[in-house]
């Protein structure tokens, strides 16, 4: 996501297999949070994934972001684990019924 020439948000998608894609490194500049940029990045990522034939989005959510992803209909699975020394949760969303 850009504001003029300034990068204010980013997200990366990595294929896991033919039907599953992993959302990684979603970040929004702290000066632009709570303006819907993160939600827009997730929605666009889902659209791109669907257009490329993926049916399932998976991610590792920082514990502090659980509410955000839950609001966007991601489902928590398994137990809490540490990644980059921070608590995370595995989450997923079926993409087959959202467009």
C-alpha positions as CSV (number, residue, x, y, z in Angstrom):
1,X,0.0,0.0,0.0
2,X,1.4,3.4,-1.0
3,X,0.5,6.9,-0.1
4,X,2.0,8.8,-3.0
5,X,5.5,7.3,-3.3
6,X,5.6,6.3,0.4
7,X,5.2,2.6,1.3
8,X,2.7,2.5,4.2
9,X,1.6,-1.2,4.2
10,X,2.8,-4.6,2.9
11,X,1.8,-8.2,2.7
12,X,3.3,-11.3,1.1
13,X,1.6,-14.5,-0.2
14,X,3.6,-17.7,-0.5
15,X,2.0,-20.9,-2.1
16,X,2.1,-23.9,0.2
17,X,0.5,-26.3,-2.3
18,X,-1.9,-26.2,-5.2
19,X,-4.9,-25.2,-3.1
20,X,-3.2,-23.4,-0.1
21,X,-1.5,-20.1,0.2
22,X,0.2,-18.5,3.2
23,X,-0.2,-14.9,4.1
24,X,3.0,-13.5,5.6
25,X,4.4,-10.3,6.9
26,X,1.3,-8.1,6.9
27,X,2.4,-4.8,8.3
28,X,1.0,-1.2,8.2
29,X,3.0,1.8,9.2
30,X,2.0,2.7,12.8
31,X,1.1,6.3,11.7
32,X,-1.6,4.8,9.3
33,X,-3.1,2.1,11.4
34,X,-6.9,1.9,12.2
35,X,-7.7,3.4,8.8
36,X,-8.7,0.1,7.1
37,X,-5.4,-0.4,5.3
38,X,-4.7,-3.8,6.8
39,X,-8.2,-4.9,6.1
40,X,-7.8,-3.8,2.5
41,X,-4.5,-5.6,2.1
42,X,-6.1,-8.8,3.5
43,X,-9.1,-8.5,1.2
44,X,-7.0,-7.9,-1.9
45,X,-4.7,-10.8,-0.9
46,X,-7.8,-13.0,-0.7
47,X,-9.0,-11.8,-4.2
48,X,-5.6,-12.5,-5.7
49,X,-5.4,-15.9,-4.1
50,X,-8.9,-16.9,-5.4
51,X,-8.0,-15.6,-8.9
52,X,-5.0,-17.9,-8.8
53,X,-7.0,-21.0,-7.9
54,X,-6.2,-21.1,-4.2
55,X,-9.0,-22.3,-1.8
56,X,-7.4,-21.9,1.6
57,X,-5.5,-19.0,3.2
58,X,-3.3,-19.8,6.2
59,X,-1.2,-17.6,8.4
60,X,0.6,-17.3,11.7
61,X,-0.9,-14.4,13.6
62,X,0.8,-12.6,16.4
63,X,-1.2,-12.9,19.5
64,X,-1.8,-9.1,19.4
65,X,-3.4,-9.5,16.0
66,X,-5.9,-12.3,16.9
67,X,-8.9,-9.9,17.1
68,X,-8.1,-8.4,13.7
69,X,-8.0,-11.7,11.9
70,X,-11.0,-13.1,13.8
71,X,-12.9,-10.0,12.7
72,X,-12.0,-11.0,9.1
73,X,-13.3,-14.5,9.6
74,X,-10.1,-16.3,10.1
75,X,-10.3,-19.4,12.4
76,X,-7.7,-20.1,15.1
77,X,-6.4,-23.6,15.2
78,X,-4.1,-25.5,17.5
79,X,-2.2,-24.0,20.4
80,X,-0.1,-20.9,20.9
81,X,3.5,-21.1,19.8
82,X,6.6,-18.9,19.6
83,X,7.8,-17.5,16.3
84,X,10.6,-14.9,16.3
85,X,10.3,-15.0,20.1
86,X,6.7,-13.8,20.0
87,X,3.5,-15.7,20.8
88,X,1.6,-16.7,17.6
89,X,-1.4,-18.7,16.6
90,X,-2.1,-20.7,13.4
91,X,-5.2,-19.4,11.6
92,X,-7.0,-20.2,8.3
93,X,-9.8,-19.2,6.1
94,X,-11.7,-21.1,3.4
95,X,-11.7,-18.9,0.3
96,X,-14.2,-20.8,-1.7
97,X,-17.3,-18.8,-0.6
98,X,-16.1,-15.2,-0.3
99,X,-16.3,-13.8,-3.8
